[in-house]
Amino acid sequence: MFDWLKHAFAVDVPETPLNDVQRELLERLAVEVVRRRMTTPALTFLEMSRPLNYLGSQAMRFFEPTMSVFVNDGTYAELAKLLERRDAIDLISDAIERRERASQDSSARGEETA
């Protein structure tokens, strides 16, 4: 009788899969963070801002008309759409950590051959 109530306050709803633009945006973001050697500060900032990611995405939506003057290729809107997801911080952190590991592995292989 109360089966509908069991899911009334569920917060772990299945997210839709990332589209190609969002995957590419995550990868570009991770590459830039690792290239600038900002992995630790970026991950720390992401974890601290976790409770505010949805609020941040809504602020981005509010400023979207103004920002479209500067960024008009759709990446701004896709980033706002990505941040609306509950798992956005985890996705960004995972992408940065993956890129950092790949960078460390490639530099370790380079040192071994030198």
N, C-alpha and C positions, 0 to 999 in steps of 0.2 A: 504494500500500500504506500509506503513512504520511499520507494526507490528513487523518485524524482528528487527527494530531499538530499539523498546521498551525494549528489553532484552539484547541489545548489551553490556551494561555496568553494568549489574546486578551483585551484589556481594553476594546476599543471595541465593546461589544455594542450593538445598536440599542436605544434606550430606548423605552418606550411613550410615546405622546403624553400631554401634560398633560390632566387632566380640567378641567372648568369651574371647580370649586372651587379648584384649584391655580392656574389662570390668574388668577382673581379675587384670590386671596391674593397672588400676585406683584405684581399691579397695585396693590393696597392698600399693600403694603410699599414699592413704588417711589414712590407718591404721598406717603406720609408722610416718606420720606427726603428727597425733593426739597423738600417743603413746609417742612421744618425746616432746609433748606440744609446737609445733612450728606452730600452726594453724595461728595465726595472722601474724608472719613474712612470712610464706609461701604464704598466700593470698595477702599480700602486694607485695611481690616479683612477684607473678604471674600477678597482675594487672599492675605493672610497666613494666614488660617484654612483655605485650600483643602485642605491635606492632612488636616485634622481634621473635614471636614464629615460624613463617615460616622460617625465616633466621636461627634460631637455629636448626630447623629440618634438613635444608640443610647442616649445619655444621656437624650435627650428621651423615648424610649420607656420607659426605666426610671422616670422621674419622672411619666409620664403618669397613673397613678392619683391621685397627689397633686395634680397640676395640673388634673385634671378637676373638682376642687372649685371652682376659680377660673375656668376657661375650659371651658365645656361645650357649645359650639356646633360642635365638630368641627374647628375651624381648627388647634388644637394638633396633633392627630393628622395632619392633612393637611400641616402644615409639617414634621413629622417624616418623613412619607412622601416629601415633596419633597426633603428633605435627603439621603435615602438614595440618590438618583440621582447618578451620576457627573458629570452635567452641571449639577447644581444651582447651583453658584457662577456658572457662565456664564449660566444663565437669569436669576438674580437680578441679576447685574451688567448684563446686556443690558436688562432691564426698567428698572433705575434710569437707565442712560444714555439710553434712549429717552425716558423721562419728563423727564429733565433737558434734552434737546434740544428737546422740545416746549415746555417752560417757557421756555427761552431764545428760541425762535422767537416765541412769543406775546408775550413782553415786548418783543422787538425790534420787532414790528409795532405794539405799543402806543406805543412811543416815537416811531415814524415818524409816527403820526397825531396825536400831541400837539404 
